[in-house]
Amino acid sequence: MATFRYQAIDSGGTVSTGSLDAPDRMVAVKMLEQRGLVALAIDGDGVATAAAGVAARRRNSRPTISRAETATLVREIATAIEAGLPLLQALRTVRRQAGNRKLETILDFLMERVEAGQPLARAAQEYGPPFDDLIVGMFRAADATGRTSEVLHQLADLLDRAVELRREVVAATVYPMIVAGLIAVSTAVLVTFLLPRLMAPIAGQSGIELPWPTVVLLGVADLLGSWWWAIAAAAVGLVALWRWWIRDAGNRLIFDRFVLRVPILGRLVRDIAVARFTRTLGTLASAGIPILSALRIVRDTLGNAALIRAIDEVQDKVTTGQSLADPLERSGHFPPLLIQIVNIGERSGRLESMLLHAAVAFDRQVDSSLKIFTKALPPLLLVVMASLAAGDHPSASPDAGGDRRLTKTSSRDLPPRPSGIPPMSNRSHRSRDPRRQRGFSLIEVIVAVTIIAILAALVAPRLTRFLGQAKEKKAYADTQSLAQQVKLYMTEQGLSRPSDDFELDMLLEGDDPYLDNADQLIDPWGNRYVIVIPGEVNVDFDIVSYGSDGERGGEGDAADIVHGLRPDS
């Protein structure tokens, strides 16, 4: 047996601490639940028995399935229960339709435990992966509320969205990774094979001083050619060192905080985490799971140690009786829109429904951030390629004197002429004296200019198109955000629709304004956003940007952008 220290809260909000003996952590949590307590934190200071260790290893060695297959399994169980089948019969029905051996093994285990009288949540927790705390918590909520089919459908929708979001992120990074790989391979080939061969005739001549970028590249080429095995071993060692360093919780926190500060990437990571947080918390709360237990489950879905630390601090504050919105705002990691939604949801008693509604807006923000990320990288990588091509161009440079002009050589500069050899003309001497072979030849200049022009022709259209599309996506995201703020304003004012004299400037009024500053009312082209009441695209109102020309109508970058109506590009 092991001794576990715990911090728990009862139904009245009273926090208690203590210790108990249990074979493993899951049994300890179950024992607390039987006492009417919800575990906030639980840590073991003892060593479990050999049997418990064997059981843990057995859980980890059992067959598992992917997240997408888990979502399908949950949805099939929910559909069978919705059709009126008891849980055990529903599991048997899904078992007969199972298409692979792993799924059959999982269902056989669940059926055996449910037939023995265990609830589905306990059976899933005992099996282990793919049933994590999120799934087990939803199973437990389904058992407690009696809304098994409804809660399982909500869980399936949540898992489907998580899988879809992961696929979007992977798909968004495939093309940039391919381009980056091609750049790395082409640079390695250029530096290791082509550059030494091109520079061999020049480097072998005396009296020629090469420019420092070429000298550095030649040194790198020589290093790669002679010590490639040592470099490969060092790379493997660095990877192993990184994996060891990142395992430490403190180091992971430092790295994840740095990631959140990286331009574009940090915003993308934060948007994905906020979308997961909003949808997962809303789903758990709508299933009847207490907010503290929901926060403990949600923290493990964020994927960033800095955000997880923020949720832990929020959980501690909520435990002491504070509202959810205040510690979220103080953390500095969550957008003002989410803070306002949580604040209004807590005051109105509709937190779960407002979170699920906001999750749709945050999903759209993730889509916008992904598009910006994927469209920003290729032009940047092409610029890197152009820079490498310019830097790798071999050329001779002037000597320490730095004078590129051809100067007249006096007889004092020439070596003494042996007797019996006729004098050489100045022209013949200049053509053979390596000290005079300086600067770029006309062919070299033409080749360099051609390479740069080709790369510029590739980069410029993509960069221009990217900037235009980025402005359109930014304007669309702004209209969505402003529309959400208007809806919050209407909710607090008890209005079903904004009045005819409503202006967006009203969102800046009051002690607790809905916008941080007036710049949020300006679109990417420098024009003000406009509210149209009643709406032409939406029923109650439209938030509109009139594009680059600031006038109604138009095409291309001058086209109107309305919330709820995605741009064509």
N, C-alpha and C positions, 0 to 999 in steps of 0.2 A: 504494500500500500504506500501511497505518497500523501504528504500533507500539503494542502493547498491553502494559501491565503487569499481571501476574497474581499471585494467591496461590492455591495449589492444595495438595491433600493426596493422598498415594498410599494404596495398600491397607494399608500398614503403619501408617498414622496419622501419617506424617512430613509436616510442612508445609514447603513450599518457595515461593520467590518468584522472579520473573524477568520477562523481556519476550520478546515474539515479534512477528514481522511477519505480518500477515494482511489480506485485503481488507476484512473486517468482523468484528464481534464473534462471530457465529455460527461462522465458520470458525475463529476463534481457539479457541473452546470445543472444537470438533471436533478440532483439532490437539492440544490438551491430553489429550483422551480417548484419542487414538491413542498417546500417551506413557504411558498408564496413570494419568493424574492426573484428579482431580475439581476443577473450578474453584470456589474459594470466593469470589473477588472478581476482577474483570477490568475494567480501565479503559483507554481509548485516549487517548494524548497526541498522536497524529498525525491527519492528515486522510486519509480514504479516497480512493481514486482516483475519477475521474468515473464509471467503469463501476460501481463499488460503490455510488455515490450513486444512479445511475440504477436499479440493481437494488433498492435500498431503497425508492425512490419507487414502483417497479413493484409491490413487495409490498403497499404501503399502498393502491394503487389497484385491486387485484384485488377481484373480488366476494367478499363475505363473507356469513355467515348468522348467525342469532341463536344464543344459548346453547342454547335448547331444541331448535332444529334440529340443532345440533352433537351434542347428546346422542342424538337419534334416529339420526343418521348413524352414530355410534360403535356404538350398540347393533345396528343393522342389519348392520354389518360383522362384529361379534362373533358374531351369530347365524349369518351365512353361513359364517364360519370354523368355528364349532361344528358345523355340518352336514357338515363334511369338505372344504370347498372351499379351495383354495390362496388366498393373499392376493390375487393379481392377479385370479383368477376371482371372488373375493368382491366386489372393487371393481367389476368389470364387471356383476355381478348387481345390486348396489345402484344402479349407474348406469342400468340399464334401468328401474328402478322410481322413479327420481328424478322429483319432481313439479314442479321449477322450474328455470329456466335457471341460476341462481347455483349450485345444487347440482351440476348437470351440469358446469359449468365447473371446480368444485373437484375433482370425481371424475376428470375428464379429465386434469387436471394430475397428480393422484396416480398414476393409472394409467400415464401417460407416464414418470414418474420411477421407479416400481417396476419397470416393464418394462425400463428401462435399467439396472437392477441396484441402485438406491438402496434402503435400508431405508425403511420407512414413516415412521419418526421424522424422518429427514433430509428426506424429501419434504415432510412437513407443516411442518417448520421453514423450509424454503425458500419455501413458499407464503405463510406469515405468517398474519395473522388470517383465520379464527377460531381458529387453532391457537396457543395461548399456551404458556408454559413448562410449565404443568401438563399439558396434553395431550401435548406433545412428550415430556416426561419419562416419562409413562405408556406412550407408544408405544415409547420406547427400552427401558423395562423389559420390555415385551411381547416385543420382538425379542431381548433378552438372555436372558430366562428360558425362552423357548419356550412359555410359558403365554399365548399370544396371546388366545385366546377369553376365558379367565378374567379376565385383566387388563383387557381392553376392556370386559367387563361391569361390572367394578368401577368403571372410569372413567365409564361411562354412568350408573351409579347415583349416583356423586358429582356429575356434572353435573346430573342430574335433581333431586337434593336442593338443589343451589345455585339452580336455577331456581325450585323450589318455595318456597324460603326467600325469594327476592327477591319473588315474587308475594305471599307472606304479608305482607311488609313494606309493599309498595305498597298492598295492599288495606286494611291496618290504618291507613294514613295518609290514605286517600281521604276518609272521612267527616269527620275533624277538619279537613282542609284545606278542604272545602266549607263547614263551619260557620264557620271563620275567614274565608273569603272573603266569606260573607254578612254577617258582622259588619263587615268592612272596608267593603263597599259601602254597607250601611245607615248606618254612621257617617258616611261621606263625604256621602251624600245628606242626612242630618240636619243636618250642620254646614254644608254648602255651600248648600242650598236652603231647607229648612224652618225652621231656626233664625233666619236673618236676617228672614224674613217674619213669623214669630211675634213677634220682638222689635222690629220696626220701630215699631209704635205706642207701645211703652213707652220705647224708646230716644229717641224724638223729643220726649219730655216733659222739661221742666227740673225740677230739684229731686229727681230720683230717682236714688239710688245703687244700681247693680246689684251683685250678689255677684261676687266675683273669678272663680269658675269660669265664670260667664256672660260676663264681660268677656273672659276668655281665649278662650272658644269663639267669641265674636263677632270677635275679632281674627284667629283662625285662619280663620274663614269669609271675612272680608274679604281675607286673604292668599291663600286658595285661589281666590277669585273674580277677583282682580286679577293675580295672578302665577302662574297655573296653568302657563303655558308654561315659566317659569323653574324651577318645582318639578319638572316633568316632565324637563327637561334635567338638572337636578341629580340626579334619581333615576337616569337613564341613566348619568351620570358616576360616581355612587357604585357602580353595578353593575360598570362597567368597572374602576373603581379596586379593587373587591373582587376581581375576577377576576385582576387583575395582582398584588395583594398575596398572594393565596392560592397563586399559582404558586411563590413562594419556599419552599424546603424548610423553612427555619427558621420562617417564619410559619405554614406548614401544621402544623408540629409544635406550635406554641403553641395554635393553634385546636383541634386534635384533642385535646390534653390538656385544654383547657377543656370540650370536649364530654363527655369521660369523667367530669367532675365535676358535670355538670348532673343534678339529681335525675330519676329515672325514665328520661329519655332516655339518660343516660350508662350506666345499667345495661343498657338495651336494646342499645345499641351494643356493649358489652362481651360480653353474652351471645351476640349474633350472631357476633361475631369468634371467641369461644371455641368455639362450635359448628363454625364453618368450620375452625378450626385443628385441632380434634380429629379430625374426620372426614377432612379432607384428609391430615393427617399419617399417620393410621392406614391410609388407602387406599394412599398412596405406600409406606409401610413394608411393607405386606403384599404389594405388587407387587415387592418386592426392591430398591427404590431406597435407597441409603445415606442414613443419617439426616441428614448434612450437606447433601447435595443436596436431600433432602426439605424441610429447613428453608428453603433458598434459594427453593424453589418456593412453599412455604406462605406466606411473608411477603407475597407479592404478592396473596394472596387476602383479607387481613384488612381492607383498606379504611380503616385508621386509622394515621396516621403515628406516633403514640405507641406503638401496639402493634407496628408494623413495626420501630421503633427497638429495642424490647424484644427482638424475635426476632433482630435483628442482634447484639445483645449476647449473647444466648443462644448463637448460632452461634459467636461468637468464643470463648466459654468452652468449648463442646463441642470446638472445634478443639484446645484446649490439653489435652484429656483429661478434663475434668470431666464429671460425669453431666448428663443433660438436666434432671432435676428441680430441682437446686440453683439454677441461674441463672433458671429459670422462677419459682421461689419468690421470689428476691431482686428480680425485676422489679416485684413488687407488683401486676401487672395480671391475674394468672390466679388462679382460685378454688382454695382448698385441696383440693377434691375432685380436680381435675385433677392437682395436684401429687402427691397420694398415689397416684393411678392410674399416673402416669408412673414414680414411684419404685418401686412394686411391679412394674410391667411390666418395668422395666429389670433388677431383681433376679431376676425369675422367667424372663426371656427371652421373655415373651409380650406385649411392648409393643404390637405392632400389633393383636392381638385385643382387648386391654383398651381401647385407644383407640377402636376401632370400637364396642365395647360401651358405653363411656362417651358416645360421640357421640349415642346414642339418648336418654340422660338429659339431655344438654345441649340437644338439639332440643326436648325437652319444656319445658325451662326457657325457651327462646326463645318457645315458644307462650304460656307463662304471662306472660312479660314483655310480649309483644305485646298480650295481652288487657288487662293492667293499663294499658298505655299508651293503648290506644284507648278504654277506659272511663273513664280519668281526665280526658282532654281535654274531652269534651263538657260535663260539669258545670262545669269551670273556665271554659270559654268562655261558658256561660250566666251564670255569676257576673259575668264581664266585661261581658256585655250589660246585666245589671241595674245594674251600677255606672255604665255609660255613660248608661243611661236616667235614673238618679238625678242624675248630674252634669250632663246636658244640660237638665234641667228648668229653664226660665226663671222667674225670680222676682225681685222687688225685695227689697232688704235695707235695714235701717236705716242711717241716716247714721253719721257718726263717733261720735256719742254712744252708739250701740248700744242705745238704749231702744226696745223694740217696743211698749210700752204707749201707749195713746191718752191724752194729757194734756190738761187743760183749757187752752185758748188764752186768754191775757189780752188785753186791748185794746192792751197795749203791743206785742204781737207782730204786730198787723194793720197793713197799710199805711194811711195817712191816707185818709179818705173825701172825695172831691170834693164841693163844695157842689152842692146841687140833687139829689143822689142819695139816696134813702131808705136808711136803714141796713139791712144784711142780717142775717138771723138767724144765730146760731152754727151751726145745723144746715146751712143752705144754704152757709155759707162752708166748713165742713168737707168738704162733698161736692165742692166745686169746687177746693179748694186742693190742687195736686198734691203739696205737701210732706207731706200727711197720708196719701197712698196708699202705705202701707208694709205689709210682711208678705205672707202668703199668704191668698188668698181661700178660702172653703170649697170651691168647685169645684176649685181647684188642688190642695188637700189631698186631696180624694176621688180625683182623677185619679192623683196620685202614688202614693197608697196602693194603688189598684187595680192599677197597673202593677207595683209591687213585689210585691203578693200573687200576681199571675198568674205572674210570673217565679219566685217562691218555690215556687209549686205545681208548676212545671215542673222546677225544680232538685231539690227535696227528695226526691221518689220516686226519681229517677235516682241521686242521691247516696247515698241509703240503700241502694238495690239494689247500686250499685257497691261500697260499703264491705263489704257482706255477701259479694258474690262475690269481692272481692279477698282477704278473709280465707280463703275456701274455697280459692282458687287458691294462696295462700301456704301453707296447711296441706297441700295436696296436694304442692306442690313440696318442702316440708319432709319429708314422709313418704318421697318418692322419694329425697331426699338421705340421710336416715337409713338407708333400706334399702340404699343403695349403700355406706354406711360399714359396716354390719353385714356385707355380703358381703366387703368388704375385710378386715374383722376375721377372718372365717371363713377367707379365703384364707391370711392370714398365720399363723393358728393351725393350718392343715391340717385344718379341719373341713368336712364336707359340709353340715352344718346346725347352727344354734346349739343348744346344750344347753338342757335344760328349765329350768335355773336361771339362764339368761342374762338380764341386765338391761341396759337402755340406758345406765345409769351406767357400765358397764364401758368404754364408748367414751371416757370422760374419764380413764381410768387410764393409768399408764405415763409414761415420759419423753417419748414422742412420741404424744400422744393423738390420736384420730381426730376429735374435736370441739374447737373453740376454747374454749368455755365452756358452762356448764350451761344458759344461756338457750336454746341450740339444742334443748333437750329440752322447751321450753314452746311450746304452740300459740298461735295469734293470740288465743284467748279466755282465755289464762292458765292452761290446764290442761296437764298433762304428757302427752306422747306415750306410747303403750303398745305393747309388743311382745307379740304373741299367737303362741304356739308350740304345736302346728303352726298354720299359717295356715288361715283359712276361705276367703279369696279366692285367696291364693297358696299354693303347696305347703308350703314350709318354714316361713315365718313371715309375719306381717302387722305392719306399722307403722300404728298407728291413732290418729286424733284423734277423741274422742267429741263434738266440736262444741261449741256454746255452752253447753249444759247440763252437759257433762262426764260424761254418763251414756250407757250403751250404748243404741243405737237412737235413734229420734227422726226428725223430718222437718224440712225447711227448713234453717235454720242450726244446728239441733240434730242433724242427721243425721251419722252416722259417716263419716269420710273415711279410706280405706284406700289404701296405696300400690299402684299398678298398676290402680286403679279410679278413673277420672276422675269428678269431681262432675258431676251432671246439668246444672248451669248453665254 
